[in-house]
């Protein structure tokens, strides 16, 4: 089983205090988001391979150096796969990306358009997209809502990535969280483009939204483009697995359509890393 979406960072070093306060307000109680390696590995026990990344977004106060991620995954290289991060609003972003991929051995890229305050179609992104397309580096984008007040929602709509995929047809992309709450919009984007996927991370605890998304994915015949992820530390590993397997609980005996076992087990068994061209 694979997990395509997990974070590492130290809250005191890498997350602005305002963002930490907003995270606490969103959940209704304080929580230190710092990822401790041993606790992380315990949570990741169900998975054979895990994609791990931080985030770079000056606008909202996230800044996790790629070296930090590289050092983290180096502690369990047979299991953990590191992604770089990039904020194209910053002047050295392309040099940092090259360093992360070519020198540190990171194999993917995490970008957060709404967190960093840029439109995914912004010309400043073109060099990043070309580099990743030519080098076979997949990009996992945050898509969908957030608790950060400064993060513009207009930059997170899934349809924006349709134009990126048209311009860069060989670029492998993952739209995180199925773009919630714009999930049907995300599904029609991944339906169009063979190299665009969506991960289902951090959705199971909104059971009605989660259920209706999975039903819509079945109706659009795009369940094969859904990848499993957790969004740790915001969601735990086993709870995310159980939440997917219990997706039909919300409808009880109502007679509403059911998410098939083929859909559920197919997501859990999918070779997400292979789909993204990651062989290391």
C-alpha positions as CSV (number, residue, x, y, z in Angstrom):
1,X,0.0,0.0,0.0
2,X,1.3,3.5,-0.9
3,X,0.7,7.0,0.6
4,X,1.3,9.8,-1.9
5,X,0.7,12.7,0.6
6,X,2.5,13.2,3.9
7,X,4.3,16.3,5.4
8,X,7.3,16.9,7.5
9,X,8.2,20.2,9.2
10,X,9.0,21.7,12.6
11,X,6.3,24.1,13.5
12,X,8.6,26.5,15.4
13,X,11.1,26.7,12.5
14,X,9.0,26.4,9.4
15,X,5.4,27.7,10.0
16,X,4.6,31.3,10.9
17,X,2.9,31.9,14.2
18,X,-0.2,33.4,12.5
19,X,-0.7,30.3,10.4
20,X,-0.3,28.1,13.4
21,X,-3.0,30.1,15.2
22,X,-5.3,29.8,12.2
23,X,-4.8,26.1,12.2
24,X,-5.7,25.9,15.8
25,X,-8.9,27.9,15.3
26,X,-9.9,25.8,12.3
27,X,-9.9,22.6,14.4
28,X,-11.1,24.2,17.6
29,X,-8.1,23.2,19.8
30,X,-4.4,23.7,19.8
31,X,-2.1,21.1,18.2
32,X,1.7,21.2,17.6
33,X,2.0,20.3,13.9
34,X,5.7,19.4,14.3
35,X,6.4,16.0,12.7
36,X,8.5,13.8,15.0
37,X,10.3,11.0,13.0
38,X,9.5,8.1,15.3
39,X,5.8,9.1,15.6
40,X,5.6,9.6,11.8
41,X,7.1,6.1,11.1
42,X,4.6,4.5,13.5
43,X,1.7,6.2,11.7
44,X,3.1,5.1,8.3
45,X,3.4,1.4,9.3
46,X,0.6,0.3,6.9
47,X,2.4,1.7,3.9
48,X,5.3,0.3,1.8
49,X,6.2,3.7,0.3
50,X,5.4,7.2,1.4
51,X,5.8,10.6,-0.4
52,X,7.1,13.2,2.0
53,X,7.3,16.9,1.5
54,X,7.2,20.3,3.2
55,X,5.8,23.5,1.6
56,X,7.3,26.8,0.5
57,X,4.9,29.7,0.5
58,X,6.1,33.1,1.7
59,X,2.6,34.6,1.6
60,X,1.2,32.4,4.3
61,X,4.4,31.7,6.2
62,X,5.4,28.2,5.3
63,X,9.0,27.6,4.5
64,X,10.5,24.1,4.7
65,X,14.0,23.8,3.2
66,X,14.5,21.0,0.8
67,X,17.5,19.9,2.8
68,X,15.2,19.3,5.8
69,X,13.1,17.0,3.7
70,X,16.1,15.2,2.2
71,X,17.5,14.6,5.7
72,X,14.2,13.3,7.0
73,X,13.6,10.7,4.2
74,X,17.3,9.6,4.4
75,X,16.5,8.1,7.8
76,X,14.3,5.5,6.0
77,X,15.3,5.4,2.4
78,X,13.6,2.2,1.5
79,X,10.2,3.5,2.5
80,X,10.3,7.3,2.3
81,X,10.4,9.3,-1.0
82,X,11.2,13.0,-0.8
83,X,9.7,15.8,-2.8
84,X,11.1,19.3,-3.2
85,X,8.9,22.4,-2.8
86,X,8.8,25.6,-4.9
87,X,7.3,29.1,-4.6
88,X,7.5,30.7,-8.0
89,X,6.9,34.2,-6.5
90,X,10.4,34.1,-5.0
91,X,13.5,35.0,-7.2
92,X,15.6,31.9,-6.5
93,X,12.8,29.3,-7.0
94,X,14.2,27.6,-10.1
95,X,17.7,27.3,-8.7
96,X,16.3,25.8,-5.5
97,X,14.3,23.3,-7.5
98,X,17.3,22.2,-9.5
99,X,19.3,21.8,-6.3
100,X,16.5,19.8,-4.6
101,X,16.2,17.4,-7.6
102,X,19.8,17.2,-8.9
103,X,21.8,17.5,-5.7
104,X,19.6,16.3,-2.9
105,X,18.0,13.4,-4.8
106,X,14.4,14.5,-4.3
107,X,12.1,13.0,-7.0
108,X,8.9,15.1,-7.1
109,X,7.7,18.6,-6.4
110,X,5.1,20.1,-4.1
111,X,3.5,23.4,-5.0
112,X,0.7,25.4,-3.2
113,X,-0.7,28.1,-5.5
114,X,-3.2,29.5,-3.0
115,X,-0.7,29.3,-0.1
116,X,2.0,31.2,-2.1
117,X,-0.5,33.5,-3.9
118,X,0.0,32.7,-7.5
119,X,-2.3,31.5,-10.3
120,X,-1.1,28.1,-11.6
121,X,-1.2,29.5,-15.1
122,X,1.1,32.4,-14.1
123,X,4.0,32.7,-16.7
124,X,6.4,32.6,-13.7
125,X,5.5,28.9,-13.5
126,X,6.4,28.1,-17.1
127,X,10.1,27.3,-16.4
128,X,9.2,25.1,-13.5
129,X,6.7,23.2,-15.6
130,X,9.1,22.7,-18.5
131,X,11.9,21.5,-16.1
132,X,9.5,19.0,-14.5
133,X,8.0,17.9,-17.8
134,X,11.4,17.3,-19.5
135,X,12.9,15.7,-16.4
136,X,9.9,13.4,-15.5
137,X,9.4,15.1,-12.2
138,X,5.8,14.9,-11.0
139,X,4.1,17.9,-9.3
140,X,1.7,17.5,-6.5
141,X,-0.4,20.7,-6.2
142,X,-2.5,21.7,-3.2
143,X,-6.0,22.2,-4.6
144,X,-9.1,23.0,-2.6
145,X,-9.8,25.1,0.5
146,X,-7.7,25.9,3.5
147,X,-7.8,27.6,6.9
148,X,-5.3,30.2,5.9
149,X,-7.0,33.6,5.7
150,X,-4.4,35.1,3.4
151,X,-4.6,32.3,0.8
152,X,-6.7,33.4,-2.2
153,X,-9.4,30.8,-3.0
154,X,-9.4,31.9,-6.7
155,X,-6.0,30.2,-7.2
156,X,-7.1,26.8,-6.0
157,X,-10.0,25.9,-8.3
158,X,-9.2,22.6,-10.1
159,X,-10.2,24.0,-13.6
160,X,-7.1,26.2,-13.5
161,X,-5.0,23.1,-13.9
162,X,-6.8,22.1,-17.1
163,X,-5.0,24.8,-18.9
164,X,-1.6,23.8,-17.4
165,X,-2.2,20.2,-18.6
166,X,-3.2,21.4,-22.1
167,X,0.1,23.4,-22.3
168,X,2.2,20.6,-20.8
169,X,0.6,17.3,-21.8
170,X,3.5,15.1,-20.6
171,X,3.7,16.7,-17.1
172,X,2.4,14.4,-14.4
173,X,0.3,16.2,-11.9
174,X,-1.6,15.3,-8.7
175,X,-4.4,17.6,-7.5
176,X,-4.5,17.1,-3.8
177,X,-7.7,16.5,-1.8
178,X,-9.7,16.1,-5.1
179,X,-9.9,19.9,-4.9
180,X,-12.5,19.9,-2.1
181,X,-15.1,21.2,-2.0
182,X,-14.8,21.6,-5.8
183,X,-14.5,17.9,-6.2
184,X,-16.7,17.3,-9.3
185,X,-14.7,20.1,-11.0
186,X,-11.6,18.2,-10.2
187,X,-13.0,14.9,-11.5
188,X,-13.7,16.3,-14.9
189,X,-10.2,17.7,-15.1
190,X,-8.6,14.3,-14.4
191,X,-11.0,12.7,-16.8
192,X,-9.6,14.7,-19.6
193,X,-5.9,14.3,-19.1
194,X,-4.1,10.9,-18.9
195,X,-1.3,12.3,-16.7
196,X,-3.4,14.2,-14.2
197,X,-4.4,12.5,-11.0
198,X,-6.1,13.4,-7.8
199,X,-5.3,12.2,-4.2
200,X,-8.0,11.5,-1.7
201,X,-6.1,12.8,1.3
202,X,-7.8,14.4,4.3
203,X,-11.4,13.8,3.0
204,X,-12.7,10.8,5.0
205,X,-13.6,12.9,8.0
206,X,-16.2,14.8,5.9
207,X,-18.1,11.6,5.2
208,X,-20.9,13.0,3.0
209,X,-18.6,15.0,0.8
210,X,-16.3,11.9,0.6
211,X,-19.1,9.6,-0.3
212,X,-20.5,11.8,-3.0
213,X,-17.1,12.4,-4.6
214,X,-16.5,8.6,-4.8
215,X,-19.9,8.1,-6.4
216,X,-19.3,10.9,-8.9
217,X,-15.9,9.4,-9.7
218,X,-17.6,6.1,-10.5
219,X,-20.1,7.8,-12.7
220,X,-17.4,9.6,-14.6
221,X,-15.3,6.4,-14.8
222,X,-12.2,8.1,-13.3
223,X,-11.7,6.0,-10.1
224,X,-8.5,4.7,-11.8
225,X,-7.0,8.2,-11.5
226,X,-7.6,8.5,-7.7
227,X,-4.5,8.0,-5.6
228,X,-4.3,7.3,-1.9
229,X,-2.8,9.8,0.5
230,X,-3.3,10.8,4.1
231,X,-2.1,14.5,4.6
232,X,-0.2,13.6,7.8
233,X,-0.1,15.2,10.4
234,X,-3.6,16.5,9.6
235,X,-5.0,12.9,9.1
236,X,-3.6,9.6,10.4
237,X,-2.7,6.6,8.3
238,X,-4.9,3.8,9.6
239,X,-7.9,6.2,10.2
240,X,-7.6,7.2,6.5
241,X,-7.6,3.6,5.4
242,X,-10.6,2.8,7.6
243,X,-12.4,5.9,6.4
244,X,-12.2,4.8,2.8
245,X,-13.3,1.3,3.6
246,X,-16.3,2.8,5.5
247,X,-17.3,5.3,2.9
248,X,-20.7,3.7,2.5
249,X,-21.6,3.9,6.2
250,X,-23.0,7.4,5.8
251,X,-25.9,6.1,3.6
252,X,-26.8,3.2,5.8
253,X,-29.7,1.2,4.3
254,X,-31.1,4.2,2.4
255,X,-30.9,2.5,-1.0
256,X,-28.6,5.2,-2.4
257,X,-25.8,4.0,-4.8
258,X,-22.9,2.4,-3.1
259,X,-19.2,2.9,-3.6
260,X,-18.0,-0.4,-4.9
261,X,-15.5,-2.6,-3.2
262,X,-13.5,-2.5,-6.5
263,X,-13.3,1.2,-6.3
264,X,-12.2,1.2,-2.6
265,X,-9.7,-1.6,-2.8
266,X,-8.4,-0.4,-6.2
267,X,-7.5,2.9,-4.6
268,X,-5.7,1.2,-1.8
269,X,-3.8,-1.2,-4.0
270,X,-2.9,1.3,-6.7
271,X,0.8,1.8,-7.7
272,X,0.7,5.6,-7.3
273,X,4.4,6.0,-7.6
274,X,4.5,4.0,-10.8
275,X,1.7,6.1,-12.3
276,X,3.8,9.2,-11.5
277,X,6.9,7.7,-13.1
278,X,8.8,7.4,-9.8
279,X,10.9,4.2,-9.8
280,X,13.6,5.0,-7.3
